[in-house]
């Protein structure tokens, strides 16, 4: 594998096999693999979604996108995928010092070039 594999995962509910699989990837890919988990239902009152983790890792996300990393979103189209797209535009605008409109155009360009792909449902 060339480059890095970063997985932001929003499992419902927590599934221990996720950690086992991530350890397998980590052992074969080393520092090229990162797993970042987001749990919205583990602790009452403390919801952490994928878009929160994206914001927390904004520098890494922007750096990877600048290197033409692929960005895949799988999940609920009505909420999660829409929010992830909005946050991605915000990250691009902030980190690149461009307007929100220009950042949204960058995200659209990523989609048209298949750099940004979605597998979503409603």
C-alpha positions as CSV (number, residue, x, y, z in Angstrom):
1,X,0.0,0.0,0.0
2,X,1.2,3.5,-0.8
3,X,0.4,6.3,1.6
4,X,-1.8,6.2,4.7
5,X,-5.0,4.6,5.6
6,X,-7.1,6.6,8.1
7,X,-10.5,5.2,9.1
8,X,-13.0,7.3,11.0
9,X,-15.6,4.9,12.2
10,X,-19.0,5.4,13.7
11,X,-20.0,1.9,14.9
12,X,-23.4,1.4,16.5
13,X,-23.2,-0.1,19.1
14,X,-19.6,-0.6,20.1
15,X,-18.3,-3.9,18.6
16,X,-15.1,-5.4,20.0
17,X,-14.2,-7.0,16.7
18,X,-13.5,-3.6,15.3
19,X,-10.5,-3.3,17.7
20,X,-9.3,-6.8,16.8
21,X,-9.5,-6.0,13.1
22,X,-7.7,-2.6,13.6
23,X,-4.9,-4.4,15.4
24,X,-4.5,-6.7,12.4
25,X,-4.3,-3.7,10.0
26,X,-1.9,-1.9,12.4
27,X,0.4,-4.9,12.6
28,X,0.6,-5.2,8.8
29,X,0.5,-1.5,7.9
30,X,2.4,0.0,10.9
31,X,2.3,3.7,11.2
32,X,0.5,3.9,7.8
33,X,-2.8,2.9,9.5
34,X,-4.9,5.0,11.9
35,X,-8.3,4.2,13.4
36,X,-10.3,7.0,14.8
37,X,-13.6,6.0,16.5
38,X,-16.7,8.1,17.1
39,X,-19.4,6.8,19.5
40,X,-22.7,8.6,19.8
41,X,-24.5,6.0,22.0
42,X,-21.9,4.8,24.5
43,X,-22.3,7.4,27.1
44,X,-25.6,9.2,27.9
45,X,-25.4,12.9,27.1
46,X,-22.0,12.6,25.4
47,X,-22.5,12.1,21.7
48,X,-19.4,12.1,19.5
49,X,-20.0,11.9,15.7
50,X,-17.7,11.4,12.8
51,X,-17.9,15.1,11.9
52,X,-16.6,15.9,15.5
53,X,-13.6,13.6,14.9
54,X,-13.0,15.2,11.5
55,X,-12.8,18.6,13.2
56,X,-10.5,17.3,15.9
57,X,-8.2,16.0,13.1
58,X,-8.6,18.9,10.7
59,X,-4.9,19.4,10.1
60,X,-4.4,15.7,9.2
61,X,-7.6,15.7,7.0
62,X,-6.5,18.7,5.1
63,X,-2.9,17.5,4.7
64,X,-4.2,14.1,3.3
65,X,-6.6,15.8,0.9
66,X,-3.8,18.1,-0.3
67,X,-1.9,14.9,-1.1
68,X,-5.0,13.8,-3.2
69,X,-6.1,11.2,-0.6
70,X,-9.4,9.5,-1.4
71,X,-12.3,10.4,0.9
72,X,-15.1,7.8,1.5
73,X,-18.3,8.4,3.4
74,X,-20.7,5.5,4.2
75,X,-23.8,6.0,6.2
76,X,-27.0,7.9,6.6
77,X,-27.5,10.4,3.8
78,X,-30.0,12.6,5.6
79,X,-27.8,13.4,8.6
80,X,-24.3,12.0,8.8
81,X,-23.2,12.3,5.2
82,X,-24.6,15.8,4.9
83,X,-22.9,16.9,8.1
84,X,-19.6,15.3,7.1
85,X,-19.7,17.2,3.8
86,X,-20.4,20.5,5.5
87,X,-17.6,20.0,8.0
88,X,-15.2,18.9,5.2
89,X,-15.9,22.2,3.5
90,X,-15.3,24.1,6.7
91,X,-12.0,22.4,7.3
92,X,-10.9,23.2,3.7
93,X,-11.9,26.8,4.1
94,X,-10.2,27.3,7.4
95,X,-7.0,25.4,6.7
96,X,-6.5,26.8,3.2
97,X,-7.6,30.3,4.0
98,X,-10.3,30.4,1.4
99,X,-14.0,31.3,1.4
100,X,-16.7,28.8,2.3
101,X,-18.0,29.1,-1.2
102,X,-14.6,28.2,-2.7
103,X,-14.2,25.4,-0.2
104,X,-17.6,24.0,-1.3
105,X,-16.4,24.2,-4.9
106,X,-13.3,22.2,-3.9
107,X,-15.6,19.5,-2.3
108,X,-17.7,19.4,-5.5
109,X,-14.5,19.0,-7.6
110,X,-13.4,16.2,-5.3
111,X,-16.8,14.5,-6.0
112,X,-16.6,14.9,-9.8
113,X,-13.1,13.5,-9.8
114,X,-14.1,10.6,-7.6
115,X,-11.7,11.7,-4.9
116,X,-14.8,12.0,-2.6
117,X,-17.2,9.1,-2.8
118,X,-20.4,8.3,-0.8
119,X,-22.2,5.0,-0.2
120,X,-25.2,6.4,1.6
121,X,-28.8,5.5,2.4
122,X,-31.9,7.2,3.7
